Amino acid sequence: MVSNDDLINTVVQTIKEKKASDIVKLKVGEVTEITDSFIICTSQSDVHSRALADAILEELENKGVSAHHLEGYELGRWVLLDYLDFVIHIFLPKQRAYYGLERLWGDVPKEEYSDEKQD
């Protein structure tokens, strides 16, 4: 079985390759039972949001893991992929600023990922 850390690393690498920006992981599991981690990134357009979601869904499906829930895909302004132990949020810049998940969860450990692709 693939660990959550491995799955999250796969998500981060996938969205880096697809040019997502401002990628962060919030370790919310210390303060809520909702999930262990949020992975948050910014997309450039609604089409880009859907492409990021499609790539994540495909990569994790290849590892035998399916999303429990998907929201916002049609509009592409805030796409949420729920994998139970971690939740991925793909935002357009305006929506990310408005909802401010990093501000709301500002007291949890945060890991930022460089926008540069790692080989």
N, CA, C and O of each residue as an XYZ file, in Angstrom:
476
protein
N       0.840     -1.192      0.000
C       0.000      0.000      0.000
C       0.882      1.251      0.000
O       1.907      1.298      0.679
N       0.477      2.245     -0.757
C       1.237      3.482     -0.889
C       0.929      4.394      0.301
O      -0.232      4.539      0.684
N       1.955      5.004      0.881
C       1.749      5.884      2.036
C       1.162      7.226      1.590
O       1.276      7.625      0.430
N       0.535      7.905      2.546
C      -0.005      9.233      2.252
C       1.090     10.203      1.845
O       0.879     11.034      0.961
N       2.254     10.114      2.472
C       3.373     10.980      2.098
C       3.766     10.764      0.643
O       4.027     11.725     -0.080
N       3.809      9.502      0.212
C       4.127      9.201     -1.189
C       3.058      9.749     -2.122
O       3.372     10.286     -3.184
N       1.803      9.617     -1.730
C       0.714     10.135     -2.557
C       0.779     11.661     -2.654
O       0.591     12.230     -3.729
N       1.044     12.311     -1.530
C       1.153     13.771     -1.531
C       2.340     14.204     -2.384
O       2.240     15.182     -3.124
N       3.455     13.494     -2.293
C       4.609     13.810     -3.145
C       4.252     13.664     -4.619
O       4.683     14.468     -5.445
N       3.474     12.650     -4.948
C       3.015     12.457     -6.322
C       2.152     13.641     -6.756
O       2.301     14.151     -7.866
N       1.255     14.070     -5.882
C       0.396     15.221     -6.187
C       1.248     16.457     -6.444
O       1.056     17.153     -7.441
N       2.185     16.727     -5.550
C       3.022     17.931     -5.678
C       3.825     17.885     -6.973
O       3.871     18.877     -7.701
N       4.452     16.765     -7.270
C       5.225     16.653     -8.512
C       4.336     16.824     -9.738
O       4.727     17.472    -10.709
N       3.147     16.246     -9.693
C       2.217     16.334    -10.818
C       1.795     17.774    -11.065
O       1.803     18.233    -12.207
N       1.428     18.484    -10.019
C       0.954     19.853    -10.226
C       2.101     20.813    -10.554
O       1.892     21.828    -11.219
N       3.304     20.494    -10.091
C       4.475     21.278    -10.519
C       4.687     21.120    -12.017
O       4.904     22.098    -12.732
N       4.621     19.876    -12.482
C       4.815     19.609    -13.911
C       3.754     20.296    -14.757
O       4.009     20.668    -15.903
N       2.578     20.460    -14.196
C       1.470     21.110    -14.921
C       1.405     22.608    -14.648
O       0.416     23.264    -14.975
N       2.469     23.146    -14.045
C       2.639     24.592    -13.866
C       1.704     25.252    -12.860
O       1.356     26.422    -13.018
N       1.295     24.522    -11.833
C       0.581     25.165    -10.722
C       1.587     26.030     -9.975
O       2.792     25.787    -10.042
N       1.094     27.037     -9.267
C       1.996     27.909     -8.514
C       1.560     27.994     -7.059
O       0.466     27.567     -6.692
N       2.451     28.559     -6.234
C       2.176     28.789     -4.814
C       1.646     27.536     -4.118
O       0.593     27.564     -3.480
N       2.381     26.453     -4.247
C       1.969     25.162     -3.697
C       2.363     25.088     -2.222
O       3.525     25.294     -1.869
N       1.387     24.793     -1.370
C       1.649     24.634      0.056
C       0.889     23.422      0.593
O      -0.129     23.000      0.043
N       1.420     22.883      1.681
C       0.718     21.828      2.419
C       0.499     22.344      3.830
O       1.437     22.779      4.496
N      -0.742     22.291      4.276
C      -1.092     22.644      5.645
C      -1.394     21.360      6.388
O      -2.231     20.569      5.953
N      -0.720     21.148      7.503
C      -0.924     19.937      8.305
C      -2.021     20.223      9.332
O      -1.740     20.545     10.486
N      -3.260     20.102      8.895
C      -4.413     20.480      9.713
C      -4.847     19.385     10.675
O      -5.687     19.629     11.541
N      -4.303     18.204     10.547
C      -4.706     17.076     11.381
C      -4.480     17.269     12.869
O      -5.085     16.581     13.690
N      -3.608     18.207     13.216
C      -3.343     18.469     14.634
C      -4.469     19.249     15.308
O      -4.588     19.245     16.533
N      -5.304     19.926     14.493
C      -6.359     20.770     15.065
C      -7.770     20.411     14.597
O      -8.739     21.023     15.046
N      -7.898     19.431     13.704
C      -9.215     19.020     13.224
C      -9.209     17.538     12.869
O      -8.163     16.953     12.585
N     -10.383     16.952     12.892
C     -10.520     15.554     12.485
C     -10.979     15.422     11.046
O     -11.162     14.307     10.556
N     -11.168     16.544     10.358
C     -11.660     16.542      8.976
C     -10.718     15.747      8.067
O     -11.158     14.887      7.304
N      -9.429     16.042      8.159
C      -8.410     15.433      7.313
C      -7.051     15.690      7.951
O      -6.950     16.450      8.914
N      -6.016     15.065      7.424
C      -4.674     15.286      7.948
C      -3.987     16.493      7.314
O      -3.300     17.254      7.995
N      -4.178     16.662      5.997
C      -3.463     17.717      5.286
C      -4.316     18.329      4.183
O      -5.164     17.672      3.579
N      -4.059     19.611      3.942
C      -4.563     20.306      2.762
C      -3.364     20.555      1.859
O      -2.311     20.988      2.328
N      -3.516     20.288      0.579
C      -2.538     20.710     -0.417
C      -3.256     21.792     -1.218
O      -4.333     21.560     -1.768
N      -2.649     22.969     -1.278
C      -3.270     24.126     -1.919
C      -2.353     24.612     -3.033
O      -1.136     24.688     -2.863
N      -2.955     24.941     -4.182
C      -2.171     25.516     -5.268
C      -3.035     26.505     -6.042
O      -4.255     26.556     -5.887
N      -2.364     27.284     -6.876
C      -3.040     28.274     -7.704
C      -2.905     27.875     -9.171
O      -1.839     27.457     -9.625
N      -4.009     28.016     -9.897
C      -4.020     27.761    -11.331
C      -4.147     29.085    -12.079
O      -4.431     30.123    -11.481
N      -3.937     29.037    -13.370
C      -3.958     30.253    -14.188
C      -5.316     30.532    -14.821
O      -5.590     31.663    -15.222
N      -6.162     29.520    -14.914
C      -7.469     29.667    -15.560
C      -8.353     28.501    -15.161
O      -7.882     27.536    -14.559
N      -9.637     28.587    -15.496
C     -10.532     27.470    -15.197
C     -10.121     26.212    -15.958
O     -10.225     25.104    -15.433
N      -9.656     26.383    -17.188
C      -9.183     25.242    -17.979
C      -7.953     24.618    -17.302
O      -7.828     23.396    -17.231
N      -7.054     25.472    -16.809
C      -5.861     24.992    -16.114
C      -6.252     24.231    -14.844
O      -5.665     23.194    -14.535
N      -7.242     24.744    -14.112
C      -7.715     24.059    -12.899
C      -8.188     22.651    -13.221
O      -7.836     21.696    -12.528
N      -8.982     22.525    -14.272
C      -9.483     21.199    -14.647
C      -8.348     20.287    -15.113
O      -8.358     19.090    -14.826
N      -7.368     20.848    -15.831
C      -6.221     20.043    -16.278
C      -5.415     19.544    -15.073
O      -4.970     18.396    -15.054
N      -5.228     20.404    -14.072
C      -4.533     19.982    -12.850
C      -5.307     18.864    -12.157
O      -4.728     17.853    -11.760
N      -6.614     19.050    -12.015
C      -7.448     18.031    -11.373
C      -7.389     16.718    -12.141
O      -7.247     15.652    -11.541
N      -7.497     16.788    -13.461
C      -7.439     15.576    -14.290
C      -6.114     14.844    -14.097
O      -6.083     13.619    -13.975
N      -5.019     15.609    -14.071
C      -3.696     14.994    -13.910
C      -3.563     14.317    -12.544
O      -3.026     13.214    -12.443
N      -4.053     14.979    -11.498
C      -4.009     14.390    -10.155
C      -4.840     13.120    -10.104
O      -4.375     12.082     -9.634
N      -6.067     13.206    -10.587
C      -6.952     12.046    -10.582
C      -6.310     10.862    -11.308
O      -6.368      9.730    -10.828
N      -5.705     11.124    -12.455
C      -5.075     10.058    -13.240
C      -3.859      9.466    -12.531
O      -3.717      8.246    -12.452
N      -2.984     10.329    -12.017
C      -1.772      9.839    -11.352
C      -2.105      9.003    -10.115
O      -1.507      7.949     -9.895
N      -3.054      9.470     -9.314
C      -3.397      8.710     -8.106
C      -4.186      7.448     -8.443
O      -4.053      6.428     -7.768
N      -5.000      7.523     -9.482
C      -5.720      6.324     -9.940
C      -4.716      5.256    -10.378
O      -4.914      4.066    -10.131
N      -3.634      5.694    -11.032
C      -2.571      4.760    -11.439
C      -1.915      4.095    -10.238
O      -1.338      3.015    -10.366
N      -1.997      4.726     -9.077
C      -1.454      4.154     -7.836
C      -2.534      3.405     -7.055
O      -2.301      2.973     -5.926
N      -3.710      3.253     -7.657
C      -4.777      2.494     -7.030
C      -5.615      3.277     -6.036
O      -6.313      2.684     -5.213
N      -5.555      4.614     -6.103
C      -6.269      5.449     -5.148
C      -7.254      6.338     -5.900
O      -6.876      7.052     -6.829
N      -8.512      6.287     -5.491
C      -9.554      7.107     -6.118
C      -9.992      8.206     -5.174
O      -9.971      8.045     -3.954
N     -10.387      9.323     -5.753
C     -10.910     10.432     -4.950
C     -12.234     10.017     -4.320
O     -13.070      9.375     -4.957
N     -12.405     10.390     -3.071
C     -13.662     10.137     -2.374
C     -14.729     11.126     -2.842
O     -15.908     10.783     -2.934
N     -14.304     12.354     -3.136
C     -15.248     13.416     -3.493
C     -14.543     14.449     -4.369
O     -13.359     14.731     -4.184
N     -15.275     15.002     -5.314
C     -14.771     16.037     -6.211
C     -15.806     17.148     -6.286
O     -16.989     16.891     -6.504
N     -15.352     18.394     -6.103
C     -16.257     19.548     -6.177
C     -15.635     20.647     -7.009
O     -14.413     20.787     -7.050
N     -16.474     21.429     -7.674
C     -16.044     22.634     -8.355
C     -15.403     22.435     -9.703
O     -14.912     23.394    -10.299
N     -15.393     21.229    -10.195
C     -14.705     20.917    -11.444
C     -15.308     21.668    -12.633
O     -14.576     22.164    -13.490
N     -16.613     21.753    -12.684
C     -17.281     22.351    -13.843
C     -16.878     23.816    -14.029
O     -16.570     24.236    -15.145
N     -16.879     24.592    -12.949
C     -16.539     26.017    -13.046
C     -15.037     26.257    -13.006
O     -14.545     27.201    -13.624
N     -14.310     25.422    -12.293
C     -12.861     25.498    -12.266
C     -12.270     26.657    -11.485
O     -11.081     26.946    -11.621
N     -13.072     27.325    -10.674
C     -12.542     28.446     -9.880
C     -11.922     27.962     -8.580
O     -10.911     28.500     -8.127
N     -12.531     26.944     -7.980
C     -12.005     26.288     -6.778
C     -12.376     24.822     -6.920
O     -13.525     24.437     -6.709
N     -11.406     24.020     -7.275
C     -11.631     22.585     -7.432
C     -11.111     21.899     -6.175
O      -9.976     22.126     -5.756
N     -11.940     21.071     -5.589
C     -11.588     20.346     -4.372
C     -11.592     18.857     -4.683
O     -12.578     18.319     -5.186
N     -10.481     18.198     -4.379
C     -10.372     16.741     -4.521
C     -10.138     16.179     -3.130
O      -9.108     16.446     -2.510
N     -11.086     15.408     -2.644
C     -11.027     14.863     -1.289
C     -10.589     13.404     -1.346
O     -11.274     12.554     -1.915
N      -9.433     13.134     -0.746
C      -8.904     11.780     -0.645
C      -8.946     11.278      0.796
O      -8.198     10.376      1.172
N      -9.830     11.874      1.596
C     -10.056     11.571      3.001
C      -8.870     11.955      3.891
O      -9.020     12.821      4.753
N      -7.704     11.342      3.712
C      -6.548     11.667      4.552
C      -5.894     12.987      4.138
O      -5.167     13.594      4.925
N      -6.147     13.423      2.924
C      -5.673     14.725      2.451
C      -6.674     15.270      1.443
O      -7.354     14.521      0.742
N      -6.744     16.595      1.391
C      -7.672     17.280      0.499
C      -6.871     18.267     -0.345
O      -6.065     19.033      0.183
N      -7.093     18.245     -1.644
C      -6.391     19.123     -2.565
C      -7.332     20.249     -2.978
O      -8.471     20.013     -3.380
N      -6.827     21.486     -2.870
C      -7.577     22.677     -3.258
C      -6.840     23.342     -4.417
O      -5.682     23.735     -4.278
N      -7.506     23.466     -5.547
C      -6.941     24.149     -6.716
C      -7.753     25.430     -6.902
O      -8.947     25.380     -7.194
N      -7.102     26.565     -6.734
C      -7.781     27.856     -6.779
C      -7.319     28.712     -7.950
O      -6.160     28.648     -8.359
N      -8.235     29.511     -8.484
C      -7.834     30.660     -9.279
C      -7.333     31.714     -8.293
O      -7.752     31.697     -7.136
N      -6.455     32.627     -8.702
C      -5.877     33.593     -7.761
C      -6.912     34.387     -6.960
O      -6.758     34.558     -5.750
N      -7.950     34.866     -7.616
C      -8.963     35.678     -6.925
C      -9.676     34.873     -5.831
O      -9.887     35.380     -4.730
N     -10.038     33.646     -6.123
C     -10.722     32.795     -5.147
C      -9.787     32.403     -4.004
O     -10.209     32.325     -2.850
N      -8.528     32.160     -4.323
C      -7.584     31.803     -3.265
C      -7.424     32.956     -2.282
O      -7.401     32.747     -1.069
N      -7.315     34.159     -2.804
C      -7.189     35.341     -1.936
C      -8.461     35.545     -1.117
O      -8.389     35.868      0.068
N      -9.615     35.361     -1.735
C     -10.886     35.590     -1.055
C     -11.107     34.606      0.096
O     -11.453     35.010      1.206
N     -10.907     33.322     -0.173
C     -11.183     32.306      0.853
C     -10.064     32.191      1.882
O     -10.324     31.797      3.019
N      -8.853     32.517      1.525
C      -7.746     32.618      2.475
C      -7.557     31.433      3.394
O      -7.475     31.607      4.610
N      -7.486     30.243      2.851
C      -7.320     29.059      3.699
C      -6.054     29.138      4.542
O      -6.046     28.681      5.685
N      -4.987     29.710      3.997
C      -3.751     29.831      4.778
C      -3.949     30.751      5.981
O      -3.349     30.533      7.033
N      -4.783     31.773      5.831
C      -5.079     32.651      6.977
C      -5.958     31.923      7.988
O      -5.712     31.993      9.192
N      -6.979     31.225      7.501
C      -7.901     30.512      8.400
C      -7.191     29.432      9.213
O      -7.522     29.199     10.376
N      -6.227     28.787      8.598
C      -5.496     27.692      9.236
C      -4.068     28.130      9.553
O      -3.145     27.316      9.506
N      -3.882     29.403      9.875
C      -2.568     29.982     10.075
C      -1.782     29.425     11.247
O      -0.573     29.642     11.334
N      -2.444     28.710     12.152
C      -1.759     28.186     13.334
C      -1.264     26.749     13.151
O      -0.767     26.150     14.105
N      -1.388     26.186     11.950
C      -0.945     24.811     11.719
C       0.398     24.817     10.988
O       0.737     25.792     10.316
N       1.159     23.734     11.118
C       2.422     23.646     10.375
C       2.178     23.741      8.871
O       1.218     23.183      8.340
N       3.071     24.460      8.207
C       2.923     24.726      6.778
C       4.213     24.358      6.059
O       5.307     24.685      6.518
N       4.072     23.679      4.936
C       5.222     23.346      4.100
C       4.988     23.975      2.732
O       3.965     23.728      2.093
N       5.947     24.791      2.287
C       5.842     25.437      0.980
C       6.729     24.701     -0.009
O       7.815     24.238      0.337
N       6.253     24.598     -1.249
C       7.005     23.922     -2.293
C       7.389     24.931     -3.369
O       6.579     25.763     -3.776
N       8.612     24.846     -3.812
C       9.083     25.713     -4.881
C       8.263     25.458     -6.140
O       7.844     24.332     -6.404
N       8.038     26.528     -6.921
C       7.328     26.378     -8.183
C       8.189     25.710     -9.249
O       7.683     25.306    -10.296
N       9.491     25.593     -8.983
C      10.389     24.985     -9.956
C      10.242     23.467     -9.925
O      10.117     22.852     -8.865
N      10.259     22.892    -11.109
C      10.172     21.440    -11.236
C      11.470     20.803    -10.759
O      12.559     21.265    -11.097
N      11.346     19.736     -9.969
C      12.521     18.997     -9.515
C      12.705     17.772    -10.391
O      11.734     17.098    -10.734
N      13.957     17.479    -10.756
C      14.228     16.293    -11.566
C      14.695     15.144    -10.706
O      14.970     14.061    -11.220
